[in-house]
């Protein structure tokens, strides 16, 4: 019984903490991104490449995320992968300083593996307020935005949440869906 209880505690700790200490994360030679699939264990990804404004993040077990201004535009290693995610109408506001007095609407085209292509997504971003974040052991003020994503053709809808640096618009943390059933929480630990 004691081993089972300890195993449960270890799992709960792994859901709440990264597998490396704060000191080791800071000492890591490459930028690190924290990643957690809904309800799962926290993991780390390292920055493999930056090209054309996009960042390519890899994990030790082969998971790939490509981010553009903090938005997942490609993935590999999930039950449902993003094969492509490109803007269609109006510019995606992520990555710029957003006006809390405005809502932002835009559309994108999403390709999901293994066989769903050309899905038009309609996005609306609304300001929720400010929140104090703890990134590793550093307090950080964040502007919180919610994004409603509608997929009219599939009659689906989900919500994403972005925590932005109020001065620059840089995405500090986000909770994003790759698909209705795959939700990721991403956190820039070092850049």
N, C-alpha and C positions, 0 to 999 in steps of 0.2 A: 504494500500500500504506500509506503514511504517513497519508493522509487517512482511509482505512478504519479504521486503528488509532485515530486521534484520535476518529473518530465513535463507535467502540466505547467508548472511555474516557468520552466525553461522556454516553453513555447510561448507563453504570455509575454515573457521578457523579450523574446525575439520579435514579437509583433510590435513592441513598444520601442525597442532600441535597435540601432544599427549594429552589424557584426564587428565593427571596429570601434575602438575608443575615439573620443574627440581628438585626442593628441595624435593618434595614428591617422585619422582622416585628414587633419591639418598638415601632417608630414607627408602625405601621399604625393608622389611626384606629378600626378595629373589631376585636373579638376574632377570632382566626384559629384554624382547625382544620386540622391536617395530615391528609391522606388519601392512601392508597396502595392500589390494587387489587392483589391478589396478583401479585407479580413485576413490577409496572409501575412507572411513574415516580411520584415523590412530587409531590403537588399541594397547593394551599391552598384553603380555603373560608372565607368570611367569615360572621359572624353577621348574618343579615338581620332576625330577629325572635325575641322570646321571648314566649310566651303560654301561660298555663295550665300552667306547668312544663315546657313543650316548647320546644326551640330549633330554629329553622329556619336551616340553613346552605346557602349557595349558592356555586358556583364560577363562574369567569369564562366557562366553556363551557356553563353551564346545568344542571349536575348539582345535584340537590337532595337533602339529607338532613334528616330531622326526627328529632331525638334526644329521648328522654325519660329523664332520669337517666343519660345516656350510652348508652342502647340505641337502635338504629335502629328507628323505628316507621313510617317512610315514606321512600320514595326515588323519584327520577326520574332517568333518564339511563343506566341500566345494562341489561345484557342481560335480567336478571330483576329487576323492581322490587318493592319492598315497598309494597303499596297500603294495608295496615293491619296493625297488630300490637298487640293489646289483651290485657290480663290476663283470665283466666277464673277460675281457682281459686287462692286464696291470693295474697297480695300479692307482687309482684316485689320482691326485696330490694335491687336496685340503687338507688343514691342514698342509702342509709343505711349506718351503720357496721355491718359484718358481724362476727359472732363467729367467730373462726378455729376454735373447737372444735365448730362446727355445720356440717351440710350443709343446704342450702336446696332445697326442691322446690316447684315451682309449675307452672302451665300457662298458656298463652296461645293466642290464635287469630290465625292468620297468613293474610293474603290476599296472593298473589303474582301479579303481572302476567305475561302478559296475561289468563289465564283460570283461575287456581287460587284458589278462595275457601274460607274456612271450615276451613282446615287446623289441627287441634289440635296444638300442640307441647307436649311434656313436658320440663321443664327441671330439671336438678340442678346446683347450684353447690357446689364443694368448694374448700377452701383449699389452696394449694400451698406457700406460704411467703412470705418477704420477698425482695425483689430491689431492687437499686439501679438506678434509671433515669437516663438523661440526657435531659432535655427541653430542647431547644436546647442551651444551654451550662450549664444548671443541674442539679446532681445532685439526685435526689429519691428518697426511700425509698417503696416501694410494697408493698402486700399483694397477692399474685397469687392470683387465683381462676380456676379452669377451670369452664366451663359445658358440660355435655353436653346437647345438644338432640336429642330424639327426635321423629320425625314418624311415629307408628305406622301411620297410614292409607297412607302412601306408602312405608313400610319404608325410611326414610332416617334418618340420624343424622349429626351433625357436632359439632365442639367449638369453642367460643368461649373467649377468654381476656380477662380484665379485670385491669387494674393500678389498684388503688384507693389513694387517700390513706388511710393507716391510721387517722388521727384522725377524718376526716369521712366517709369512704366515697365521696368524689367520684371519678369515673372519670377517671384521668389519661391512660390509653392503653387501647385495646382492639383485639382482632382478632375481628371478627364476620363471620358468613356472612349474606348476604341470601338465598341459596339454596345448594345444594350446590356449585355452580360459581363463585359470586361471593363472594370473601372480601375484606374491607376491613380495613385497619389505620388506626385513627383516633387522633389525639393532640391534646389541647388544648394549643395553643402560647401562647395568651393568652386570658384570660377577662374 
